[in-house]
Structures are given as C-alpha cells and as structure tokens.
C-alpha cells in the first residue's frame, strides 16, 4: 500500500477483517497531522488536519458515528 508522499504514518486503524479504515500521518516536522481514508482506486481521501493527532481521530470518529 502506498501512503501519501512525504508523510510519515503514525497510526493505522485496521478493522476486524484486516482492512485499513484510516491512517494518521504528518510531515517530518510534525506540526500538523492529517487523517486519510483509503479509496477504492488505491489513493487516499483527506478528511481533516489538526495540530493534535488525538483530537483529529476523536473528531473523525464522532463524525462517522453520527
């Protein structure tokens, strides 16, 4: 699986079937974290950015649960 270029993957959430549900990445300076979900064509859809990886994941999960 190819990840967004120039970014480091810090967290990868995998479901019970072994499929990646989302990833959290950042550039090397770690000033901003980005949350992506995989697309069927092998690309990544950007859902949001935040200075805190935890807040970003919480916000995404709240949106998906609503």
N, C-alpha and C positions, 0 to 999 in steps of 0.2 A: 504494500500500500504506500503510495506516495503522499507525503504530507506537504503542507504549504511551504514553499521555498523560502529559505532564510529564517525560518522559525523553528524553535525547539518545542517538542511536545512534552508537556509537564504532566498531563493527566489524560488517560484514555478510559472512557467508561464502556464496558462490554456487557451486553445483556446475557441472559441465560442460554442463548443459542450460539454464543461466541461472536456475535456481530457487534461491531463498534457502533455505539449510539451517538457519542460526541467525543471531541478532543478539546483540550485547552492548551494553547500554545502561547509563546511570546518570542519577540526578537531577543537577541543575545543580551541586550541591556535590561530586560525585564521591567521596563517602565509601564508597559500595557500588556494585558493578557487578552487573548481572543478565543472565543468559543465557536467551534465549527461542528456541523453535522455532515456526514457523508452523503453524496449524491449518487444516483444510480450510474452516472457516466464516469465515476471514479474521481470526480472533483470534490470540492468542499464548499459548503454554504456557510458564510459568516453570519452568525446570529447576534453577536454583540462584542463589545470591548469594555474593559474596566481595569482600573489600577489594582484591583484585588481579585485574584482567581476564585476565592471562596464566594465573594459576593456575586461574581459573574455566574458561577454554577448555580447558586441559590436562585438568582433571578430567572435563569433559564428553566430550572425545574419548576418554579412557581408558574411560569407561563405555559409550560407543557401540561401541567396538572389542571389548569383552568378550563 
